[in-house]
Amino acid sequence: MSEKKYQVFISSTYEDLKEERKAVEQTIIRAGDFPVGMEAFPAADEEQFEFIKTIISQCDYYVLIVAGRYGSLASDGKSYTEKEFDYAAEIGVPILVMLREERDELAAKKTEDDPEKRVKLEKFIAAASNGRLRSSWKTTDGLKLAVREALDHAKATKHRPGWIRGNQSSSYDTLEKLVAIQEENQLLKQALADAKPQITAPENLAGLDTAIPLTGTYKHSSPGSPRRQSTSFEIRTNLGEVFELTAPHLMLSTRDSTVQCLIGECVWKRHNPKNTNGSSFLTTDEIFQTIKIQLMTLGLVDVGTNQIGDGGAPHLYWTLTEKGKQEMVRRRAITSE
């Protein structure tokens, strides 16, 4: 067993995964490391979350266990589990994702009955899996094995400072060097981020009220025909309506090809509320690229590449900027008027 010990944060929803959390805790202890969980603080609130952030920042690895629940919501509409994940990802703690397979077989009390939370859970799973290898589990024993294998792999490939006994002076010197290198690495990352060229918008940049002809295709069934037919559509709309309808889908990273379909579907359904026969919408590529560039230049969305788990192939993903979130709330929030 290595003289170096690691601190591992266990994150999940609480009530539905008590048994699984305990099993993971035992696995980490048997590996010679220190598990950290919030069992002593099962009630979630904003003040407690600030304390949790300090704990996560001291950990070497982060184990995320996901099953059928999204969890308690914070004031920003995210679950505290997802906020923990976001913070761990933000500060660069290696994340080990443990996803419960065949979640449709879970008991009703261990799944979300709120449709909105179910949607948020699926988006959270997609975001957590983006660019990471995830392990599947179905039984508690399977989860223990998956955690042990993922943790061993992480220790071998994602080196962390860890903890050592005070009398191991040579190891302590090495640890100090590792910490210094890590700090230098963070500074270099920040310098690279600051050095990225900023988009300069033209003085006469068109705003969200700009009219655009949205074109594309969709499939639908016709009476007496077993095959679905492809039909073109053209809708007179504007950038503001396009953004208003698609923005809620961009609160988590969404793949470029998915957004291309979402834009056509959302706008078509807004203008054809009584026609529910359409599916497989696809916005014409030329107008889609124009919309993408315009929303980026207006500072409402970020579009960039991420590495995902299917062989490391790069894909474009859309996310809302802070300015985009404010614009979405301004347009979509219900007011008293």
C-alpha positions in Angstrom: 0.0 0.0 0.0 1.3 3.4 -0.9 2.6 5.7 1.8 0.7 8.6 0.2 -3.0 8.8 1.1 -5.7 10.6 -1.0 -8.8 12.5 0.1 -11.8 11.5 -2.0 -15.1 13.5 -2.0 -18.3 11.4 -2.4 -21.1 13.3 -4.1 -24.7 12.1 -4.8 -28.2 12.7 -3.9 -28.7 11.6 -0.3 -31.8 9.8 0.8 -32.0 7.4 -2.1 -28.3 6.4 -2.1 -27.5 6.0 1.6 -26.5 2.4 1.2 -24.5 3.0 -1.9 -22.6 5.9 -0.3 -21.7 3.8 2.7 -20.4 1.0 0.3 -18.2 3.6 -1.6 -16.9 5.0 1.7 -15.8 1.5 2.8 -14.2 0.9 -0.6 -12.1 4.1 -0.3 -11.1 3.2 3.2 -9.9 -0.3 2.2 -7.9 1.4 -0.6 -6.0 3.2 2.1 -7.5 6.6 1.4 -9.8 9.1 3.2 -13.5 9.4 2.1 -15.2 12.7 2.6 -19.0 12.9 2.5 -21.6 15.2 3.8 -23.6 12.6 5.8 -23.4 14.9 8.8 -25.1 17.7 6.9 -28.0 16.0 4.9 -30.0 19.2 4.8 -28.9 21.3 1.8 -28.8 25.1 1.8 -26.6 27.9 0.4 -24.6 28.5 3.5 -23.7 24.8 3.8 -22.8 24.7 0.1 -20.1 27.4 0.7 -18.6 25.1 3.4 -18.8 22.1 1.1 -16.8 24.1 -1.5 -13.9 24.4 0.9 -14.0 20.7 1.5 -14.0 19.9 -2.2 -11.0 22.2 -2.8 -9.0 20.1 -0.3 -9.8 16.8 -2.0 -7.7 14.9 -4.5 -10.5 13.1 -6.3 -14.2 13.5 -6.7 -16.6 10.5 -7.0 -20.0 11.3 -8.5 -22.8 8.7 -8.0 -25.8 9.2 -10.2 -29.0 7.1 -10.1 -32.7 8.2 -10.5 -32.9 11.4 -8.5 -31.8 14.9 -9.4 -31.9 16.2 -5.9 -32.8 19.3 -3.9 -32.8 22.6 -5.8 -30.8 25.7 -5.0 -32.1 29.2 -5.6 -30.5 29.1 -9.2 -32.6 26.1 -10.2 -29.7 23.6 -10.0 -29.5 20.7 -7.6 -26.8 20.9 -4.9 -25.3 17.7 -6.3 -24.8 19.4 -9.7 -23.4 22.5 -8.1 -20.9 20.4 -6.3 -19.9 18.8 -9.6 -19.6 22.2 -11.3 -17.3 23.4 -8.6 -15.1 20.3 -8.7 -14.8 20.7 -12.5 -14.1 24.4 -12.2 -11.2 23.9 -9.8 -9.8 20.9 -11.7 -10.4 18.1 -9.3 -10.5 14.8 -11.3 -14.0 13.5 -11.4 -15.0 9.8 -11.5 -18.6 9.3 -12.8 -20.6 6.3 -11.5 -23.8 6.0 -13.5 -26.6 3.6 -12.5 -27.5 1.5 -15.5 -31.1 0.5 -16.3 -32.5 3.4 -14.3 -36.0 2.6 -15.5 -36.0 -0.4 -13.2 -35.5 1.7 -10.1 -38.3 1.8 -7.5 -40.7 4.8 -7.8 -39.4 6.3 -4.6 -35.9 6.4 -6.0 -36.8 8.3 -9.2 -38.0 11.8 -9.9 -41.8 12.3 -10.3 -41.3 15.9 -11.4 -41.0 16.0 -15.3 -38.8 19.1 -15.1 -36.4 17.4 -12.7 -36.2 14.4 -14.9 -35.1 16.6 -17.8 -32.6 18.3 -15.6 -31.2 14.9 -14.5 -30.7 13.8 -18.1 -28.9 17.0 -19.0 -26.8 16.7 -15.9 -25.8 13.2 -16.9 -24.8 14.4 -20.3 -22.7 17.2 -18.9 -21.0 15.0 -16.4 -20.2 12.4 -19.0 -18.9 15.0 -21.5 -15.1 14.4 -21.9 -15.0 11.8 -19.1 -14.9 8.0 -18.9 -17.9 7.0 -16.9 -18.5 3.6 -15.1 -21.8 1.9 -15.0 -23.2 -0.1 -12.0 -26.4 -1.8 -11.1 -25.7 -3.5 -7.7 -23.8 -2.2 -4.7 -21.1 -4.7 -5.3 -20.8 -3.6 -8.9 -20.5 0.0 -7.7 -17.7 -0.9 -5.2 -15.8 -2.6 -8.0 -16.3 0.3 -10.4 -15.1 2.8 -7.8 -12.0 0.8 -6.9 -11.0 0.4 -10.6 -11.7 4.0 -11.5 -9.8 5.3 -8.4 -6.8 3.0 -9.2 -6.8 4.3 -12.8 -7.1 7.9 -11.7 -4.1 7.6 -9.3 -2.0 6.1 -12.1 -3.0 8.8 -14.7 -4.1 11.9 -12.8 -1.4 12.5 -10.2 -2.5 14.5 -7.2 -0.7 15.9 -4.1 -2.3 13.6 -1.6 -1.3 13.3 2.1 1.7 11.8 3.8 2.9 11.1 7.3 4.8 14.0 8.9 8.0 12.0 9.4 8.3 11.3 5.7 10.5 14.3 5.1 11.8 13.3 1.6 8.2 12.7 0.5 7.2 16.0 2.0 9.8 17.8 -0.1 8.5 16.0 -3.2 4.9 17.0 -2.2 6.0 20.7 -1.9 7.5 20.5 -5.4 4.3 19.0 -6.8 2.1 21.7 -5.2 4.4 24.4 -6.6 4.2 22.8 -10.0 0.4 22.6 -9.7 0.2 26.3 -8.7 2.4 27.2 -11.7 0.2 25.1 -14.0 -2.9 27.0 -12.8 -1.2 30.3 -13.4 -0.2 29.3 -16.9 -3.8 28.1 -17.7 -5.1 31.5 -16.5 -2.5 33.3 -18.6 -3.6 31.3 -21.7 -7.2 32.1 -21.0 -6.5 35.8 -20.6 -4.5 35.7 -23.9 -7.3 34.4 -26.0 -8.4 37.0 -28.6 -11.7 38.6 -27.9 -14.4 38.9 -30.6 -14.7 42.5 -31.8 -18.3 43.2 -32.9 -18.9 45.6 -35.8 -20.3 49.0 -35.0 -23.5 48.3 -37.0 -24.1 44.8 -35.5 -27.7 43.8 -35.9 -29.6 43.1 -32.7 -32.1 40.4 -31.6 -35.0 42.3 -33.3 -33.5 41.5 -36.7 -35.9 39.6 -38.9 -34.7 36.4 -40.5 -36.3 33.7 -42.8 -35.9 30.4 -40.9 -35.8 27.5 -43.4 -35.4 23.8 -43.0 -37.1 20.4 -43.3 -39.1 18.1 -41.1 -40.7 14.7 -41.4 -44.4 13.9 -41.0 -46.8 11.1 -41.8 -49.6 11.4 -44.3 -52.9 9.6 -44.3 -52.8 6.3 -46.2 -49.0 6.3 -46.5 -46.8 4.1 -44.2 -43.7 6.1 -45.0 -42.8 9.4 -43.4 -42.4 12.2 -45.8 -39.8 15.1 -45.7 -41.3 18.6 -46.1 -39.5 22.0 -46.3 -40.6 24.9 -44.2 -39.9 28.6 -44.2 -40.9 30.8 -41.2 -40.6 34.6 -40.9 -39.1 35.1 -37.4 -36.3 37.1 -35.7 -33.2 36.4 -33.8 -34.9 37.3 -30.5 -37.6 34.7 -30.9 -35.0 32.0 -31.9 -32.9 32.8 -28.8 -36.0 33.0 -26.5 -37.1 29.5 -27.6 -33.8 27.7 -27.5 -32.0 29.4 -24.6 -33.5 27.2 -21.9 -32.0 24.1 -23.7 -28.5 25.7 -23.5 -28.2 26.0 -19.7 -26.0 22.9 -20.0 -23.6 22.2 -22.8 -25.6 21.1 -25.9 -24.0 19.7 -29.0 -24.0 21.8 -32.1 -26.0 19.3 -34.2 -28.6 19.1 -31.5 -29.0 22.9 -31.5 -29.5 22.9 -35.3 -32.5 20.6 -34.8 -33.8 22.4 -31.7 -34.0 25.8 -33.5 -36.1 24.4 -36.3 -38.4 22.4 -34.0 -38.9 25.2 -31.4 -39.7 27.9 -33.9 -41.9 25.7 -36.1 -44.0 24.6 -33.1 -44.4 28.2 -31.9 -45.8 29.1 -35.3 -47.8 25.9 -35.8 -49.3 25.1 -32.3 -52.1 23.0 -33.7 -49.9 20.8 -35.9 -48.2 18.2 -33.8 -47.4 15.8 -36.7 -43.9 17.1 -37.4 -40.6 15.5 -36.2 -36.9 15.3 -37.1 -36.5 19.0 -37.7 -33.4 20.3 -39.3 -32.6 24.0 -39.9 -30.9 24.9 -43.2 -27.1 24.9 -42.5 -26.5 28.4 -44.0 -29.1 30.2 -41.8 -28.0 28.0 -38.8 -24.4 29.1 -39.1 -25.5 32.8 -39.4 -27.6 32.5 -36.2 -24.7 30.8 -34.4 -22.2 33.6 -35.4 -24.7 36.4 -34.6 -25.6 35.0 -31.1 -21.8 34.5 -30.4 -21.0 38.1 -31.5 -23.8 39.5 -29.4 -22.2 37.7 -26.4 -25.2 35.5 -25.6 -23.7 32.1 -26.3 -20.3 30.4 -26.2 -19.5 27.8 -28.9 -16.4 25.7 -28.5 -15.0 22.2 -28.8 -14.9 19.5 -26.1 -13.4 16.1 -26.0 -16.1 13.4 -25.4 -15.8 9.7 -24.5 -16.3 8.2 -28.0 -12.7 7.9 -29.0 -11.9 11.5 -28.1 -13.5 13.0 -31.2 -14.0 16.8 -30.9 -17.5 18.2 -31.2 -18.9 21.7 -31.0 -21.0 22.6 -27.9 -23.2 25.6 -27.1 -23.6 27.1 -23.7 -25.2 30.3 -22.4 -23.0 33.1 -21.3 -23.9 35.1 -18.2 -25.2 37.8 -20.5 -27.3 35.1 -22.3 -28.7 33.9 -19.0 -29.8 37.4 -18.1 -31.4 37.9 -21.5 -33.2 34.5 -21.3 -34.6 35.4 -17.8 -35.7 38.8 -19.1 -37.6 37.2 -22.0 -38.9 34.0 -20.3 -39.6 34.8 -16.6 -43.2 35.4 -15.7 -43.9 38.9 -14.4 -46.8 40.3 -12.4 -47.9 42.5 -15.2 
